Amino acid sequence: MTSEVLTFIDGRAGRIRLNRPQAIHALNTSMCAAILEALAAWEHDSAVEVVLIDHAEGRGFCAGGDIRMLAESGAKDGVEARAFFHTEYRMNHRLFTYPKPVVAFMDGITMGGGVGISQPARYRVATENTRLAMPETGIGLFPDVGGGWYLSRLPGRVGQYLALTGYRADGAECHALGLATRYLPSAALDEAKTRITANPASIEQILAELAASVPEAKLLAHREAIDRLFAYDKLEAVLAALEADSSDWARQTLATLATKSPQTMKVSLRLLREGAAMPDFAAEMRQEYAVGARVVMRHDFIEGVRAVIIDKDNAPKWNPATAEGVSDALIDEIFAPLPEAEAWTPA
């Protein structure tokens, strides 16, 4: 059986290559564990000076996590889902705190779990193929894997916009927002990897020499509207602002939000509000694990996966069906810390 993640030393680099093309390299528990094991092995290995993360083949870097498994587990006892989150978040945290430079090549689809393994990297390379999104509210989930940390630190209210709508940012938009540190043509990636593995001390110079001129970031044309209409941490206020705006963009955005789970849109807004004040990334992961452990067992997630991934009718029946129906008490319950014995801990 071919390994779903390839970990090996290439020159002076540790290489992590996602190798599950039939699922656009979506992460499962064993893949996260293998990445953790490689990072631990290389941390004190003087032969490894840099870590490169990419994908072996196919049209995307990483489409997220094993959503079908999570929904099946959530419909039962949630044990397998919690085990996945626990391992995945340990991997996210290990990458965030890793002492050696990490370079992530976000070529193609980079969603959910793919954001979680690319954003902790010191060097994040986007291309003309990059499509980065946190589309979780469309399946009754929320932008986890550190989404509360990364999105809350984007300029203005762009993070709130991305979290609620699941907007797919292209490579130029990722670069403009700081989600990518460099924009390279995909044709230059092999040369970049070859040169970095041979000379890790020159990463910045290599990426700069191979960088392409960055196209216009289309999303920036809507920055004023995003900052104004998404200025609220209360979902009802965001929806009211959009309803009161007569622009086509506001109408289209409102139509997009009408397809999302009201419950997890509220979860997302709170996650970003609290994420902005988190003392460190471990605290963020601890909170997201508690929230994820509960959300994965709730109706909206199981129903969202049914509608979008299993039956593909794209007609989820959310419960509660409206923002007003999602009480503050319910959100408080979802965000309550887990008992110490069940809480997430770093590796």
PyMOL commands that set and color helices and strands:
alter all, ss='L'
color gray80, all
select helices_A, chain A and resi 21-23+29-43+67-74+79-97+113-118+136-139+147-153+158-165+171-177+186-198+200-210+218-229+235-244+248-257+262-275+281-295+299-310+328-335+340-342
alter helices_A, ss='H'
color red, helices_A
select strands_A, chain A and resi 5-10+13-18+50-55+60-62+102-106+109-111+123-126+131-133+169-170+182-183
alter strands_A, ss='S'
color yellow, strands_A
deselect
rebuild
show_as cartoon
